[in-house]
Every structure is written in structure tokens, then in C-alpha cells.
Amino acid sequence: MGMDAEGDFVARLASARIGETFNQYAGSLLRRERLRVYLETRAGAAIVLVGEAAGYRGARVSGLAFTSERQLTGSGPAEASATIVHRVLARLGVTERVLLWNVVPTHPGTESSNRAPRPDEVEAATPFLEEVLSGRAAIAVGRVAAAATGAPYIRHPSHGGAAAFEEGLERAFATIRRRRAPVRRFL
């Protein structure tokens, strides 16, 4: 069986060096496979919810943006923002219409902390972001994502922002056309 489009994208990401970030896909077949399957199942998603970067309790461990290991397996670290994001998407009934991604898909920071990605890291990750966004509408969660995508900004749910995030996401979905945008498969 040949490598499919999603698999090729994940392989390129796993071999990428994005500044001084930790590439959680490089040494983990499990995270690469999770991401490949996720991208395959969301290939038709018309909307991308874009965050800043992989969090130390979220995508660094799970391999999926805005998703904790606990959400996937019932054990391991939980991540508050991931819990809020998934709860709000489910309440709005749009979970299947949305692909979750980060401007920088790898983790800036350490095993126990986050840091904002540097401009050179955002630049190095831009080809992956552009590929994911191709043919899709974007909603930016936080200022870094808004600056990188030019998409409408909504407040990040962390540090007391859950209610503002929920209100912002409701407004964003109200303004996105209900028709399905054409989606280009991964290169």
C-alpha cells in the first residue's frame, strides 16, 4: 500500500525542524498515526480552528491540536483548554465540520511548560499551516493565530477566557456561510 496524501503530510511534518520546538511526531509512531487518521477523517472539514502552538499537556502528548491524552484514552494528562474547546464544539454541533490545528504544530517549551512560538518558528511552520488551510475557512483562537492567518480572532479559552471563547466561537460560526466550501486534499 502506497503512502496516502495525509500520510505524506504527516511524514513531512515528522521530519521538519521548526526552530527550537519539540517535534512530538519525530519519535512517535503513535502520534504520527493518530494525526494521519485525524486528518483523513477531517479531510472534508470546511473550517479550521487554529490555535497558537502545541501545548505541553495537549498536542505534545496526544499529537492532536486542542486535544489531551485523557480525551483520547481516558488516562494521562488532561488539558483545560482542550476540554473547553471540545465541549463548545459539541454543544454547537459542529465537531465533525471542524479541523483543529495550530500555527506551530510542534511544541515550543518544555515537558512541563509552554512558551509563545518565536517569529522564526511561526515562519518555519507556515507551509504546514497554508496546506491545512487551503480551501477552508479559518477561525483564529488567540492573537498569534489571528496574526498568522488573518482570520477572525476569538479569545483563547485559557486563563479565564472560557466564556469569551464560547461567545466568540458562536459569533464566528454565525458568520461563516453554511454552504460547504470546496476542500483540497493534502499535497
Secondary structure, 3 states (H helix, E strand, C coil): CCCCHHHHHHHHHHCCCCCCCECCCCCCHHHHHHHHHHHHHCCCCCEEEEEEECCCCCHHHHCCCCCCHHHHHCCCCCCHHHHHHHHHHHHHCCHHHEEEEEEECCECEECCEECCCCHHHHHHHHHHHHHHHCCCEEEEECHHHHHHHCCCEECCCCCCCHHHHHHHHHHHHHHCCCCCCCCCCCC
